[in-house]
């Protein structure tokens, strides 16, 4: 015969955060449920946030009478010891959430101040960066990275992501080169990231629109070993892409606004995988530090 699990009626309040609107609930929860499990159940389910704060207070009490609660404790432990049934949860955004919010606010300010002058500039002739015809160290033709750059130019033409003609070979070339650098860094790691995204909900796959840029760097031919992605490099490329979103051209046409979402997803993908890799490294380090085996037979 199955054992019944005791429950307690609680008041839950989730503060508004970048992932969800504020929410208030009154419901019965199992007494053996931890506050971490409560947060993961009712916070936006498609995003896993590594840190949060939970506070408890007596019904009707003011903020001054709130107490911080260790997330690993259970509902039943707090109710039985302190008769507290009102709990407030606050999501503590990850680093890439803060960067994204900063970029969004800065982009909004920059767009308002630059829109008039830029619209006048864009009202004239439009153009695209020139393709590369030579590469350093090549007697003829271009290397694979510059071939990727030229493919991106073709994509920009096809998707009508134009620049002011006077800046196409300066600002336009820089914009595409930043994307090219990031895609080149990921070119041999698409399957690794995509596999991690299938196993962990807080990892985002490489956006499908960039799947054609997979496998450009032929390491076997160069007799080189594939190297794991570095935390610092992932962050550097992601922030470089975010900085592109500050440019007024991103808001110059409906086509640009649509494609800018793909660029942001690429940056988010890199930051999410960086965060996942750091968590994996911390877990491995803690396992190695144990004085007893992780598993026993």
LUMZA-432443 format. One record per residue (C-alpha): x, y, z. Coordinates in nm, 2 decimals, padded with zeros to 4 digits. Layout:
<pts>
X_Y_Z .
...
</pts>
This chain:
<pts>
00.00_00.00_00.00 .
00.15_00.34_-00.10 .
00.23_00.58_00.18 .
00.05_00.92_00.16 .
00.27_01.23_00.16 .
00.17_01.50_00.40 .
00.12_01.85_00.26 .
00.09_02.21_00.39 .
-00.09_02.50_00.24 .
00.15_02.79_00.16 .
00.16_03.13_00.00 .
00.42_03.17_-00.27 .
00.52_03.50_-00.43 .
00.76_03.52_-00.72 .
00.92_03.85_-00.80 .
00.92_03.97_-01.16 .
01.24_03.89_-01.34 .
01.38_03.88_-01.70 .
01.23_03.53_-01.74 .
00.88_03.57_-01.61 .
00.62_03.81_-01.48 .
00.55_03.84_-01.11 .
00.32_03.56_-00.97 .
00.14_03.49_-00.65 .
00.01_03.15_-00.55 .
-00.17_02.98_-00.26 .
-00.14_02.60_-00.29 .
-00.07_02.28_-00.10 .
00.29_02.16_-00.12 .
00.44_01.83_00.00 .
00.62_01.88_00.33 .
00.93_01.70_00.19 .
00.97_01.93_-00.10 .
01.28_02.16_-00.08 .
01.27_02.53_-00.17 .
01.50_02.46_-00.47 .
01.24_02.21_-00.60 .
00.96_02.47_-00.55 .
01.16_02.73_-00.74 .
01.24_02.50_-01.03 .
00.88_02.39_-01.06 .
00.71_02.74_-01.07 .
00.98_02.96_-01.21 .
00.97_02.99_-01.60 .
01.02_02.62_-01.68 .
01.21_02.67_-02.01 .
01.49_02.85_-01.84 .
01.71_02.71_-01.56 .
01.84_02.99_-01.33 .
02.14_02.87_-01.11 .
02.08_03.11_-00.82 .
01.78_03.25_-00.64 .
01.68_03.38_-00.30 .
01.39_03.27_-00.08 .
01.26_03.45_00.22 .
01.00_03.35_00.47 .
00.76_03.57_00.68 .
00.48_03.53_00.92 .
00.14_03.60_00.76 .
00.06_03.97_00.78 .
00.41_04.07_00.89 .
00.61_04.35_00.74 .
00.93_04.32_00.53 .
01.14_04.38_00.84 .
01.03_04.05_00.98 .
01.14_03.84_00.68 .
01.41_03.57_00.72 .
01.64_03.43_00.45 .
01.60_03.05_00.40 .
01.85_02.80_00.29 .
01.71_02.66_-00.04 .
01.80_02.30_00.06 .
01.56_02.30_00.35 .
01.21_02.15_00.31 .
00.87_02.32_00.34 .
00.79_02.09_00.64 .
01.11_02.18_00.83 .
01.03_02.55_00.82 .
00.66_02.52_00.90 .
00.72_02.28_01.19 .
01.00_02.49_01.34 .
00.88_02.84_01.28 .
00.51_02.81_01.16 .
00.60_03.02_00.86 .
00.39_02.96_00.55 .
00.45_03.27_00.34 .
00.75_03.25_00.11 .
00.90_03.51_-00.13 .
01.12_03.40_-00.42 .
01.36_03.62_-00.61 .
01.55_03.51_-00.92 .
01.91_03.62_-00.93 .
01.99_03.66_-01.31 .
02.29_03.50_-01.46 .
02.58_03.70_-01.62 .
02.44_03.67_-01.97 .
02.10_03.80_-01.85 .
02.26_04.11_-01.71 .
02.47_04.16_-02.02 .
02.16_04.12_-02.24 .
01.96_04.37_-02.03 .
02.25_04.62_-02.04 .
02.27_04.59_-02.42 .
01.90_04.62_-02.46 .
01.89_04.94_-02.26 .
02.20_05.09_-02.42 .
02.06_05.00_-02.77 .
01.73_05.17_-02.70 .
01.91_05.49_-02.59 .
02.15_05.48_-02.88 .
01.88_05.42_-03.13 .
01.67_05.72_-03.01 .
01.97_05.96_-03.03 .
02.10_05.84_-03.36 .
01.78_05.75_-03.55 .
01.73_06.08_-03.73 .
02.08_06.12_-03.86 .
02.10_05.75_-03.95 .
01.76_05.75_-04.14 .
01.89_06.04_-04.35 .
02.21_05.85_-04.42 .
02.02_05.53_-04.51 .
01.78_05.72_-04.73 .
02.07_05.74_-04.98 .
02.24_05.45_-05.17 .
02.28_05.12_-04.99 .
02.54_04.86_-05.04 .
02.72_04.55_-04.91 .
03.08_04.48_-04.81 .
03.31_04.35_-05.09 .
03.40_03.98_-05.07 .
03.76_03.89_-05.00 .
03.97_03.79_-05.30 .
04.30_03.71_-05.12 .
04.41_03.57_-04.79 .
04.73_03.60_-04.59 .
04.97_03.32_-04.67 .
04.77_03.20_-04.98 .
04.93_03.22_-05.32 .
04.59_03.22_-05.48 .
04.23_03.22_-05.37 .
04.11_03.25_-05.01 .
04.14_03.03_-04.70 .
03.85_02.86_-04.53 .
03.78_03.14_-04.28 .
03.77_03.40_-04.56 .
03.55_03.17_-04.76 .
03.31_03.17_-04.46 .
03.33_03.56_-04.46 .
03.23_03.56_-04.83 .
02.94_03.32_-04.76 .
02.82_03.56_-04.49 .
02.83_03.85_-04.74 .
02.61_03.63_-04.97 .
02.37_03.57_-04.69 .
02.35_03.94_-04.61 .
02.27_04.02_-04.98 .
02.01_03.74_-04.99 .
01.84_03.86_-04.67 .
01.86_04.23_-04.77 .
02.08_04.33_-04.47 .
02.23_04.63_-04.64 .
02.45_04.91_-04.51 .
02.49_05.27_-04.61 .
02.70_05.26_-04.93 .
02.95_05.50_-04.78 .
03.02_05.27_-04.48 .
02.96_04.92_-04.64 .
03.33_04.84_-04.66 .
03.42_04.98_-04.32 .
03.13_04.93_-04.08 .
02.97_04.66_-04.29 .
03.30_04.46_-04.32 .
03.36_04.49_-03.94 .
03.00_04.37_-03.86 .
03.04_04.06_-04.08 .
03.39_03.99_-03.95 .
03.27_03.98_-03.59 .
03.01_03.72_-03.69 .
03.27_03.53_-03.89 .
03.51_03.52_-03.60 .
03.24_03.37_-03.37 .
03.12_03.12_-03.62 .
03.47_03.01_-03.70 .
03.54_02.96_-03.33 .
03.23_02.73_-03.31 .
03.26_02.56_-03.65 .
03.38_02.23_-03.52 .
03.18_02.23_-03.20 .
02.82_02.25_-03.33 .
02.75_01.88_-03.25 .
02.90_01.92_-02.90 .
02.68_02.21_-02.81 .
02.37_02.06_-02.97 .
02.42_01.74_-02.78 .
02.45_01.93_-02.45 .
02.13_02.12_-02.53 .
01.94_01.79_-02.57 .
02.05_01.68_-02.22 .
02.04_02.02_-02.03 .
01.75_02.26_-02.07 .
01.96_02.56_-01.98 .
02.19_02.50_-02.29 .
02.08_02.65_-02.62 .
02.17_02.48_-02.95 .
02.35_02.66_-03.23 .
02.07_02.85_-03.42 .
01.96_02.65_-03.73 .
02.02_02.95_-03.95 .
02.40_02.91_-03.89 .
02.42_02.53_-03.95 .
02.58_02.58_-04.29 .
02.89_02.71_-04.11 .
02.96_02.38_-03.95 .
03.29_02.19_-04.00 .
03.49_02.46_-04.19 .
03.81_02.41_-04.01 .
03.96_02.08_-04.13 .
04.18_01.98_-03.83 .
04.26_01.64_-03.97 .
04.42_01.78_-04.28 .
04.61_02.02_-04.06 .
04.71_01.73_-03.83 .
04.57_01.92_-03.53 .
04.36_01.80_-03.23 .
04.03_01.96_-03.16 .
04.05_02.18_-02.85 .
03.76_02.24_-02.60 .
03.59_02.58_-02.60 .
03.74_02.82_-02.35 .
03.52_03.02_-02.11 .
03.70_03.35_-02.18 .
03.67_03.31_-02.56 .
03.30_03.22_-02.55 .
03.24_03.53_-02.34 .
03.45_03.75_-02.57 .
03.27_03.64_-02.89 .
02.93_03.67_-02.73 .
02.99_04.02_-02.60 .
03.13_04.12_-02.94 .
02.81_04.01_-03.10 .
02.60_04.19_-02.84 .
02.80_04.51_-02.91 .
02.69_04.49_-03.28 .
02.33_04.51_-03.15 .
02.41_04.87_-03.04 .
02.45_04.98_-03.40 .
02.17_05.18_-03.55 .
02.17_04.97_-03.87 .
02.02_04.68_-03.67 .
01.69_04.89_-03.65 .
01.70_05.03_-04.00 .
01.46_04.78_-04.16 .
01.22_04.49_-04.09 .
01.47_04.25_-04.24 .
01.74_04.37_-04.00 .
01.51_04.35_-03.70 .
01.43_03.99_-03.78 .
01.79_03.88_-03.84 .
01.91_04.06_-03.53 .
01.72_03.80_-03.32 .
01.93_03.53_-03.48 .
02.25_03.71_-03.39 .
02.13_03.75_-03.03 .
02.05_03.38_-03.02 .
02.40_03.30_-03.13 .
02.54_03.51_-02.85 .
02.31_03.35_-02.60 .
02.40_03.01_-02.72 .
02.77_03.08_-02.65 .
02.70_03.23_-02.30 .
02.47_02.94_-02.20 .
02.73_02.68_-02.31 .
03.00_02.88_-02.12 .
02.78_02.87_-01.80 .
02.71_02.49_-01.85 .
03.08_02.42_-01.90 .
03.17_02.61_-01.58 .
02.91_02.41_-01.39 .
03.05_02.08_-01.53 .
03.40_02.18_-01.43 .
03.29_02.28_-01.07 .
03.11_01.94_-01.04 .
03.42_01.75_-01.16 .
03.64_01.94_-00.92 .
03.42_01.87_-00.63 .
03.40_01.49_-00.72 .
03.78_01.48_-00.73 .
03.80_01.64_-00.39 .
03.58_01.38_-00.22 .
03.76_01.14_00.02 .
03.53_00.85_-00.08 .
03.42_00.73_-00.43 .
03.13_00.90_-00.59 .
02.97_00.56_-00.65 .
03.01_00.24_-00.45 .
02.94_-00.11_-00.57 .
</pts>
